[in-house]
């Protein structure tokens, strides 16, 4: 979710936006048209998970496909960011820009070339998405900077609310549902893609998780870099300097969906459009399926909610009242 100016100081917002831009370049995609589902990814053999692009394909599955394969479930994830600016040589030549707006200052004080931050900032995010036996969804995203959103769906409506506000009921639309699911379901695919050119996978080990046969594969730092994952049209990936990768991915053998991911990475990346400015990004990410089948709690639809606000259209109302006697101009 985007963080507003009321939620954090401008230096914090600028650094976090930098990291989110980098990860959006890695993992964000346009909402697909509501067509056919993604073909089943078979990982019944160990050698199916020794390639980073194969693992990324599994982790990048949309939640609609995961729900179709797992049935009723609940997935939770937590991500913690620490973003540290690396001073540019020009930073010692100018005075640091102070946050806030003052009389006579530019409308966007951090848009100039002489704007630098020097202190690290942090952000903690939590997400969850649950599906019950009736197909209802309960989703949410929250962070320690004051932003949060929650949504509940049934067959006809979507009930959404921001933190500390009542639910608002909307007619269910596929595009809105897709964006809500994307907001709530995070396997860490964007993080893995950002460091993919230095990713080394361990030998998949057979295991069992929540009664399901799984493969567990270690995520490690490779000695040499390879061609960045999905490198076409993304020159910035070649400039990312990866310092550490440590993690473990657990994949359902039969259904080819992620069951759990633990990941810790540290890398240095340039700021888009500013060649001599860089940031160090440290991130830890944990995602896991915490309930399956009968363990999934039945989701209740809110009984108190508001209807969506409407914009008055007096000119159109007047046209209807006059029964078309007055021509309309568009």
Secondary structure as GFF3:
##gff-version 3
##sequence-region A 1 330
A	DSSP	alpha_helix	10	27	.	.	.	ID=ss1
A	DSSP	three_ten_helix	46	49	.	.	.	ID=ss2
A	DSSP	alpha_helix	52	59	.	.	.	ID=ss3
A	DSSP	alpha_helix	63	70	.	.	.	ID=ss4
A	DSSP	beta_strand	73	86	.	.	.	ID=ss5
A	DSSP	three_ten_helix	89	93	.	.	.	ID=ss6
A	DSSP	beta_strand	121	131	.	.	.	ID=ss7
A	DSSP	beta_strand	137	143	.	.	.	ID=ss8
A	DSSP	beta_strand	148	153	.	.	.	ID=ss9
A	DSSP	beta_strand	157	162	.	.	.	ID=ss10
A	DSSP	beta_strand	168	171	.	.	.	ID=ss11
A	DSSP	alpha_helix	174	184	.	.	.	ID=ss12
A	DSSP	alpha_helix	189	194	.	.	.	ID=ss13
A	DSSP	three_ten_helix	196	198	.	.	.	ID=ss14
A	DSSP	beta_strand	199	201	.	.	.	ID=ss15
A	DSSP	beta_strand	205	209	.	.	.	ID=ss16
A	DSSP	beta_strand	212	221	.	.	.	ID=ss17
A	DSSP	three_ten_helix	235	239	.	.	.	ID=ss18
A	DSSP	beta_strand	241	252	.	.	.	ID=ss19
A	DSSP	beta_strand	258	271	.	.	.	ID=ss20
A	DSSP	beta_strand	274	292	.	.	.	ID=ss21
A	DSSP	three_ten_helix	293	295	.	.	.	ID=ss22
A	DSSP	beta_strand	306	307	.	.	.	ID=ss23
A	DSSP	alpha_helix	314	321	.	.	.	ID=ss24
###
